[in-house]
Amino acid sequence: MDEESNFNLAKYSDNLNLLLDQHPVSSIQHPVPRTQHPVPIFQLPSYIRIMEFDILIIGKGLIGSATAKHLSLLRKGLAIIGPDEPADVERAIVFASHYDSGRVQGLIGRNDAMTRLNLLAVNHYPWLEKESGIRFHTGAGCLHVNPSGVDEYLKSASEKARQFGIEVSFYPDQATLTNAFPEFSFPNAAQGMYEPAPAGYINPIRLIQAQLNVFEKNGGAVFRDTVSGLTLDSSGGTVTTHEGNTHHAQQIILAAGAFSNFSHLLNRRLGLIIKSETVILARVSPKEAARLAKLPSLLYEIDTPEMEGIYSIQPIQYPDGNFYLKMGCNLPEDIFFEGDLNEVQHWFRNGDSDRHIGKMLKALQTIMPDLKVESCTSKRCLLPRTKKHENPYIGKVHDHLYVTTGNGSSAMCSDGVGKLMANLVVEGYLPKGFDDKEYEVVLG
C-alpha cells in the first residue's frame, strides 16, 4: 500500500471511529445506494453517512467563492470544497495563483462582455466589504499605456467609456502622461488612458475571505479537502476527496480553474490554454511605499522579444510586514501545460522563476527609474486562457453539472462571474443584458 493510501486510510479510520462513537451502526443510514459512490482508494462501507447538499461547488478560489456567496443569497443546502494555501508545497496536490495580496482592478475590458463583468463586480464591492467587515478593494485607479501609440484597445476605449458611463482621461502623448504620472517613464510614442476609482487593485486572499464569510453566515458549509473524483448519475453528483471523505449533491458546480483539466473530474477536457506565469515582488522601504501611495495600477502593453504585457501594482504591505511592488508579464520561456499534473506540480515546487528576476526588474526600473528597490523575489503562478470568445466560461454541461473558469484576467471580475453562475443555476438563464453565447463553455 502506497503512502497516499496509508494517509487516506488513517483519515478514514479516524472519521469512522468518531462516527461510531456518536451513532450506533443500526442508526446510520446511507442516503443513496452505495454502488453509486465509488471511492478511488477503498470501498466505503454502506453504514458511513455521505453528506448531502442541494448544490456543491468544487473550487474555493476567487470564482468558486464568489459563486458560493451569490448562491447563499438565494438558496440553502450549499457547500463549497477546496484546499487552503498549502503549508507544505511538497505534499500539496493542487496549487493556486490567488495566494497573493494584489491583483489589478480595471473597468473597461477588451470587449463588452468583460466590461459588463468588471462593472458588475466593482459595483458589488461596497456591499460585500460592509457585510463581511473585510476590506479587500483599493480604488487607486488604473493606467493603460501602449508604448508604441494607439492600439485597438485604446481606439475602442472612448466609445466603451461613453457606452457604459465610465469617466476616463486620455493622454495622447508622452508629455501629458509624464505630467500626470511623474513616477513613470514612457517612450516618446506612448499614449494612454486612466480609469479612476473604483479601478485600482484588489487583495485576492481577503476577497475570498469576504466571500466565504458571507457564505458561512448564510448557512453554507466549507470543506477544506482536495477533490479526487467526481461521479455523475441520475440523482446528482458524488464528490470524493484525497482525505477520504464523500459528498453528494443534486447539482455540482466545477470552479477549479486550470486544475479542472488536471484532476480527471471531467469526461472531456475544457478548452483551455494553460501556461506558467512569473511575477516579481520588489521589496521597498515603508518610506518608499508612502512616496508611491497614490500610484495607479499599470497595464503596459509592451511587446518585445523579451516580454509582453506588463502589469504592476503600487507597493502594498504583505503578510510578512514588508512592502512589495508587484510586477508580472508574459515571457517567451513560459511553459504551456497539456495535461500532466506532475508537470504543474513541479513548476510550483521547483520551477526556476528566479532566473527571470534580472530582466523583469530591469524592465520595471526602466518604467520607474527612481524606484528604490531593497531586494527582489519571484513567485510562480498558473494562468488559464479560454478559447473561442476568450471570456470566462459560465455554463451547464450535464443535467447535474455546471462549469465556470477564468480567462487569465478574471480576478478583477470574479464576483461578476459568480453572480452570473448563481443566476444560471437558480433561474436557468443569465441575468438580463448578458448573452450566454459570450460565456459558452468550450470543451476540448
BABABA-464769 format. One record per residue (C-alpha): residue in one letter; x, y, z. Coordinates in steps of 0.5 Angstrom, whole numbers, plus 500, padded with zeros to 3 digits. Each point is the difference from the previous one (the first is absolute). Layout:
REM BABABA-464769
AXYZ...
//
This chain:
REM BABABA-464769
M500500500D503507498E501506504E494503498S495494501N503500507F498507501N493499498L499494504A502503506K496506499Y494495498S501496507D500507504N494502497L497493501N501500507L498506501L493499496L499493504D501504507Q495505498H495495497P498492500V501497494S493498500S498507500I505502494Q496500493H503501494P496505496V501497493P502493497R508499502T501498493Q499507497H506503504P507496499V506503504P507499496I504497506F495496503Q493498500L496504505P495496505S493500499Y499503507I504506499R496506499I501504494M499508501E494502495F499507498D496503494I506504497L507499501I506504497I507497498G505505501K501505505G503506496L498506498I495498495G497494505S500504506A496506496T495494497A499498507K499506503H495502495L496494500S500500508L496507499L494496496R501492503K501496505G503493501L507502497A507498501I507502497I506496500G507501498P507501504D503506503E507502499P505494501A504501506D505494496V500501493E504493499R493497503A496504496I496497494V497507497F502507501A497507498S502507498H496504505Y504499506D502507499S499507502G499504494R496499493V499506495Q493502500G498503493L493502498I500500492G501493498R503498493N492499498D493502502A500493504M506501504T498508501R493497503L503495505N505505502L495505502L495495503A506498505V502507502N493502501H499495505Y507501504P497505505W494496502L505494501E505504504K495502504E496494501S507496501G503505504I506498496R504506496F503497493H499506495T504506499G498505495A507502498G498501492C503496494L504503495H500496493V506502496N503498493P507502499S499500492G494504500V493499499D498492500E493497498Y498500508L501508500K497501494S493497503A501502507S497507498E494497498K499495505A501505505R494504497Q496494500F501497507G500507503I507500502E504506501V507499498S506505498F504499493Y508502500P501501492D508500501Q506499505A500507502T493500503L501493503T506503504N497506502A494496503F504494503P507502501E502494504F500496493S505501494F497498493P503500493N498506495A495497496A496498506Q493501501G495498506M493500504Y499501507E494497504P498503506A498496506P497495501A505498496G507498503Y501494504I497494504N503496505P498493498I501496506R496505504L495500495I499492500Q500501508A494505499Q496496495L501494505N498504506V493502497F499493497E501497507K496505504N494498495G501492502G505498494A505494502V507501499F504494499R508500499D501494497T503499493V496496495S502494497G494497496L493502497T495496498L493502497D494496500S492501499S500502508G505506499G508499501T504497505V507503502T506496503T506503504H507498501E499501507G495494500N493504500T494499496H495506498H493499496A496506497Q495501495Q504505496I507501499I504506498L507499498A504506501A507497501G503505495A506497496F500493504S493498497N505497495F505497504S496496505H496496496L493503502L497500493N499495495R502506495R506505501L498507500G502504494L506504504I507502498I503500507K507503501S505502505E501507503T505503503V499506505I506504504L499503506A504506501R501502508V501507501S500504507P494503503K502507498E501498493A493497501A497506503R503504494L496496495A494499504K496504494L503496494P495496496S500493498L503500493L498496494Y506501495E499497493I508499499D501494494T507499499P504493499E502500508M493501503E493502498G494503504I503503507Y495501506S502504506I497502507Q503505505P504498506I495496505Q501497506Y500493500P499495506D508500502G499507501N504502494F498505495Y501497493L498503493K498494496M501499492G498495495C501499493N500494494L507497499P502496494E502495505D493499503I498493500F494497497F497494503E496495496G497495506D505498504L499501508N507498501E503506496V496505503Q502498507H507500498W499507498F497502506R505497505N507500496G499505494D505504498S497507500D506504504R503499493H495506498I501505505G506503497K497502493M493501504L503505505K504504494A493501497L497502506Q505505501T500503493I493501501M501503507P508503500D499503507L497494503K505498506V500492501E503497506S499492498C496496495T497494500S496496495K493496500R497494496C493500497L496497495L496503495P494497496R497503494T494499497K498498492K495503495H498506503E505501505N496502506P499496507Y496493499I493500503G495494498K497494501V503494497H496494503D493499504H503501506L507503499Y502508498V507502499T503507500T507502500G504507499N504502494G506503502S497507502S494498504A503501507M497507499C493498498S500493504D494503504G496501494V502493497G497497507K494505499L498497493M501493502A496500506N494503496L501495495V500494505V494503503E496503495G502496494Y503506496L505506501P498507502K497505495G505503496F505494500D500495494D501493502K504499493E505505502Y502496506E499493497V504494503V504497494L502493501G507497497
//
